[in-house]
Amino acid sequence: MQDFAESFSLAGRLLVSGDPALTEIVLLSLRVTASAVAISALIGLPLGALLAVARFPGRTLVTVVSNALMGLPPVVVGLTVYMLLSNAGPLGVLRLLYTPTAMIIAQTILITPIVVALTRQVIADLNREYADTFHSLVVPWHTAIAALLWDARYSLITVLLAGFGRAIAEVGAVMIVGGNINHVTRVMTTAIALETSRGELALALALGMVLLLIALTVNGTVTLLKGLDRSVAHV
């Protein structure tokens, strides 16, 4: 019990002192995850909206596949990306394995189906309210999609938040393609796993506290934005 309390005390001191190793790991985690979420947003938001509004051959199949891929096993994604980026793989010439870029690719593959599926649901629900208006005004589908995406922007922030939470908590895929290399690809989740296995609980606890703080901050920001949106709507 004394060792447990001491670990919490050391973790608190690491946080307060701004330990360089801790800061480096946190910043890399945020950079990798933010990049993956940004790429997923560029792909997933328009595709999800397209699935919700447009009618085209294969639409049902794409919808089913995107929903199914929400449950992609991270280690399978990691293994697939590893094989693609390894020296023997088709993209080995790019030499991206064991780099932050490889981790971004793996996280993007993991969270893009989540963004697509949730965006499709949000936009489909909203489109039911506007479908008659769009039809009567003969609004082109691409204009309708742009309008719906803007109108649902605060709900879509929640969608991206779900992707952010999925990505920043990922261990298996980023461990496989990143290698957990110190000062290169060590992020919060892989560092927590490593330090715990070593019995170095102080850094692991400090990183765990930062993860919780990030989650609370992001959720609080989204809640605040939703509150502001409702306030503007009632003015």
C-alpha positions in Angstrom: 0.0 0.0 0.0 2.9 2.3 0.8 4.5 1.6 -2.6 1.2 2.3 -4.3 0.8 5.7 -2.5 4.4 6.5 -3.3 3.8 5.8 -7.0 0.9 8.3 -7.0 3.0 10.9 -5.3 5.8 10.5 -7.9 3.3 10.6 -10.7 1.9 13.9 -9.3 5.4 15.4 -9.1 6.2 14.3 -12.7 3.0 16.2 -13.8 3.7 19.3 -11.8 7.4 19.5 -12.8 6.7 19.1 -16.5 9.0 16.1 -16.8 10.7 16.3 -20.3 10.2 12.6 -21.0 6.5 12.8 -20.1 6.0 16.0 -22.2 7.7 14.4 -25.2 5.4 11.3 -25.1 2.3 13.3 -24.6 3.0 15.7 -27.5 3.8 12.9 -29.8 0.6 11.1 -28.8 -1.5 14.3 -29.5 0.3 14.9 -32.9 -0.3 11.4 -34.1 -3.9 11.2 -33.0 -4.8 14.7 -34.2 -3.3 13.9 -37.6 -5.2 10.6 -37.8 -8.5 12.3 -36.8 -8.0 15.1 -39.4 -7.4 12.7 -42.2 -10.3 10.6 -41.1 -12.5 13.7 -41.0 -11.5 14.6 -44.6 -12.4 11.1 -45.8 -15.2 10.1 -43.4 -17.4 13.2 -43.1 -18.0 13.6 -46.9 -18.4 9.9 -47.5 -20.8 9.4 -44.6 -22.9 12.3 -45.8 -22.8 10.9 -49.3 -24.1 7.6 -48.1 -26.9 9.4 -46.2 -28.1 11.6 -49.0 -27.2 10.2 -52.4 -28.6 7.1 -54.1 -26.1 5.0 -56.2 -25.3 1.4 -57.0 -23.5 -0.3 -54.2 -24.6 2.2 -51.6 -26.1 -0.5 -49.3 -22.9 -2.6 -49.6 -20.7 0.3 -48.7 -22.9 1.2 -45.7 -22.8 -2.4 -44.5 -19.1 -2.6 -44.9 -18.4 0.7 -43.1 -20.6 -0.5 -40.2 -18.9 -3.8 -40.0 -15.4 -2.2 -40.1 -16.2 -0.2 -36.9 -15.2 -3.4 -35.0 -11.9 -3.8 -36.8 -9.4 -5.6 -34.5 -6.5 -3.2 -33.9 -3.8 -6.0 -34.0 -5.2 -7.1 -37.5 -4.9 -3.5 -38.7 -1.4 -3.2 -37.2 -0.3 -6.5 -38.9 -1.8 -5.4 -42.3 -0.1 -2.0 -42.2 3.1 -3.7 -41.1 3.1 -6.1 -44.0 2.4 -3.2 -46.4 5.2 -1.0 -45.1 7.8 -3.7 -44.4 10.8 -4.0 -46.7 9.2 -7.0 -48.4 5.8 -5.2 -48.7 4.6 -3.1 -51.7 5.2 0.2 -49.8 8.4 -0.8 -48.2 10.3 1.5 -50.5 8.8 4.5 -48.6 10.6 3.3 -45.4 7.7 4.4 -43.2 7.7 1.4 -40.8 8.6 2.3 -37.2 7.8 6.0 -37.8 5.0 8.3 -36.5 3.6 8.3 -40.1 3.0 4.5 -39.9 1.2 5.0 -36.6 -1.0 7.7 -38.2 -1.9 5.4 -41.1 -2.9 2.6 -38.7 -5.0 5.0 -36.5 -6.6 6.5 -39.6 -7.7 3.0 -40.9 -9.1 2.2 -37.4 -11.2 5.3 -36.9 -12.3 6.2 -40.5 -15.1 3.5 -40.5 -16.3 4.9 -37.2 -16.5 8.5 -38.6 -18.2 7.2 -41.8 -20.9 5.2 -40.0 -21.7 7.8 -37.3 -21.7 10.6 -39.8 -24.1 8.7 -42.1 -26.5 8.2 -39.2 -26.3 11.9 -38.1 -26.8 13.2 -41.6 -29.5 10.7 -42.5 -31.6 11.8 -39.4 -31.1 15.4 -40.3 -31.9 14.9 -44.0 -35.3 13.5 -43.1 -36.2 17.0 -41.8 -34.9 18.8 -44.9 -35.7 16.3 -47.7 -39.0 17.9 -48.7 -37.5 21.4 -48.7 -34.5 20.3 -50.8 -36.8 18.5 -53.2 -39.1 21.5 -53.6 -36.2 23.9 -54.2 -34.4 21.4 -56.5 -31.3 21.6 -54.5 -28.3 19.6 -56.0 -27.1 16.7 -53.9 -23.7 18.2 -53.3 -25.2 21.5 -52.1 -27.5 19.5 -49.8 -24.6 17.6 -48.4 -22.7 20.8 -47.7 -25.7 22.4 -46.0 -26.4 19.3 -43.9 -22.7 19.0 -42.8 -22.7 22.6 -41.7 -26.0 22.3 -39.9 -24.9 19.2 -38.1 -21.4 20.5 -37.3 -21.8 20.2 -33.5 -23.1 16.7 -33.7 -20.2 15.9 -36.0 -17.7 17.2 -33.5 -19.1 14.5 -31.2 -18.4 12.0 -34.0 -14.8 13.2 -34.3 -14.5 13.0 -30.6 -15.5 9.3 -30.7 -12.7 8.8 -33.3 -10.3 10.8 -31.2 -11.0 8.7 -28.1 -10.6 5.5 -30.1 -7.3 6.6 -31.6 -5.6 8.0 -28.6 -6.4 4.9 -26.5 -5.0 2.5 -29.1 -2.2 0.2 -28.1 -1.9 -2.9 -30.4 -1.8 -1.4 -33.8 0.6 1.5 -32.9 2.8 -0.9 -31.0 3.2 -3.2 -34.1 3.8 -0.5 -36.7 5.6 2.0 -34.4 7.7 -0.4 -32.4 7.5 1.8 -29.2 10.9 3.3 -29.9 12.0 5.8 -27.3 12.1 9.4 -28.6 10.7 8.3 -31.9 7.4 6.4 -31.7 6.7 6.0 -28.0 3.2 7.3 -27.2 1.1 7.4 -24.1 -0.5 4.0 -24.4 2.6 2.1 -25.4 4.6 3.9 -22.7 2.0 2.9 -20.1 2.2 -0.7 -21.2 6.0 -0.7 -21.1 6.5 1.1 -17.8 3.9 -1.1 -16.1 5.7 -4.2 -17.3 8.9 -2.8 -15.9 7.2 -2.0 -12.5 7.8 1.7 -13.1 4.3 2.8 -12.0 5.0 6.5 -11.5 5.4 7.4 -15.2 2.6 5.0 -16.1 0.3 6.6 -13.7 1.3 10.1 -14.8 0.5 9.2 -18.4 -2.8 7.6 -17.4 -3.7 10.9 -15.6 -2.9 12.9 -18.7 -5.1 10.6 -20.8 -8.0 11.1 -18.4 -7.4 14.9 -18.4 -7.4 15.0 -22.2 -10.6 13.0 -22.3 -12.3 15.3 -19.8 -11.1 18.4 -21.6 -12.3 17.3 -25.0 -15.7 16.2 -23.7 -16.0 19.4 -21.8 -15.2 21.5 -24.9 -17.8 19.7 -27.0 -20.4 20.1 -24.3 -19.6 23.8 -24.1 -19.9 24.2 -27.9 -23.2 22.5 -27.9 -24.4 24.8 -25.2 -23.3 27.8 -27.2 -25.0 26.5 -30.3 -28.3 26.1 -28.4 -27.9 29.7 -27.0 -27.4 31.1 -30.5 -30.4 29.1 -31.8 -32.7 30.6 -29.2 -31.6 34.2 -29.8 
